[in-house]
Amino acid sequence: MSAGTTFLFAAAVAVIALNLYASQSLGADIGRSFGVPATLAGLVTTACLLGYAIGLFFVVPLTDLIDNKYLLKMALFFDVLALVLMCVSMNFTFMVIVSFVSGVTTSATQLLVPMAGLLSSEQRRGRVVGNVVSGLMLGFLLSRPLASIATDFAGWRSFYALLACLVACVVVVIVPKIPARSVSRDEKYFRLIGSVWMLLVQEKQLRRRALYQALCMVAFGMFWTSIALRLAQSPFNLGKIGIAMVTMSGVAGVFVAPMAGRLGDRGLTTIGTIVSHLLIIFSMLLAAAGGWLVPRLAIQHGVPVGLGLLVLSALVLDAGVIGDQTLGRRVINLLRPEIRGRVNGAFVGVFMVGGAIGSAISGWAWVEYGWLGVCVLAALFGLLALLAFVGELVRERPAH
């Protein structure tokens, strides 16, 4: 797989993934548009994330049953249709329904990631998958700030109109470059879906890597759900555009994925995983210093120092989470190449639950303990990931 094709795959998953978290930034505007409270408008995000989870478990495994090129084309066609309907929706209930559909079709990102691994040589697989994962995480991280900026200039509907056009471009530019893949058509669909759950029971490495990444994603979800709340408070007092600019600076962390992939290709998965977990813990120390300690010290230039530490913490956190995910994807992609779609669906489905848990408990931690509580709890989940990984290493060490 050439560098140019790898870049196109990464760009494609970034574009498709933009939809997933965008509505978190648009909730208040969507609520006003339909005359519903912001809390109820959050159902748009919930429906999208639920649809994504459904897609991971019930659509992505179809890559082992249906020609991948055809499946991707159909998923993206319905994604464009759902985004257009969201753009023109005049009813809140209808908006929630099409948001759910768009979440299901957004799972097309997880069709492209294993395809990239399949199309690359074993020697370069870690690097290629790392680059494509960078695009995926870039889409996740850019979705909120780009949605905020688009809404500020032209209203929330403009974001979905623009995104529909971008996904349509993916269909035209990327899909023709994907070769057809012969698959077994003998297996029944429901048996196929049932085997996804059995994989988690049977494949020890899949189960472990999914657990590590799920714990990392709890920390990730907590930080990114709460950071906007902290930036809007004193002494930072940032508005929507200011918060978007700060959060966009965190996307540089995605460039660690290719480096993590190279570590995996060189047989350094163990050290790479340990470093990734340590980075998550360290990032939360930086976040606590920038958002809690520095403002209390009342030092000269405290605001820029605090902002700098928060930006740095975002970079380090993203590097740690993406590093662990990239190494995990490399490990699981080597397990059962003939059923890579199901393996990938199980892996992503489990760790996305971690991200959802992180987003959910961050609200409780914020209300009860503030920014410091969010940072401490997120650091503990990073520590749990490290302890789980090291514990497995110790248990598997041969007795002398």
Secondary structure, DSSP 8 states (H G I E B T S, - for coil): --HHHHHHHHHHHHHHHHHHHHHHHHHHHHHHHHT--HHHHTHHHHHHHHHHHHHHHHTGGGGGTS-HHHHHHHHHHHHHHHHHHHHH---HHHHHHHHHHHHHHHTTHHHHHHHHHHHS-TTTHHHHHHHHHHHHHHHHHHHHHHHHHHHHHH-HHHHHHHHHHHHHHHHHHTGGGS--------S-HHHHHHHHHHHHHH-HHHHHHHHHHHHHHHHHHHHHHHHHHHHTSTTT---HHHHHHHHHHGGGGGGHHHHHHHHHHTT-HHHHHHHHHHHHHHHHHHHHIIIIIHHHHT-TTHHHHHHHHHHHHHHHHHHHHHHHHHHHHHHHHTT-GGGHHHHHHHHHHHHHHHHHHHHHHHHHHHHHHHHHHHHHHHHHHHHHHHHHHHHHHHHHS---
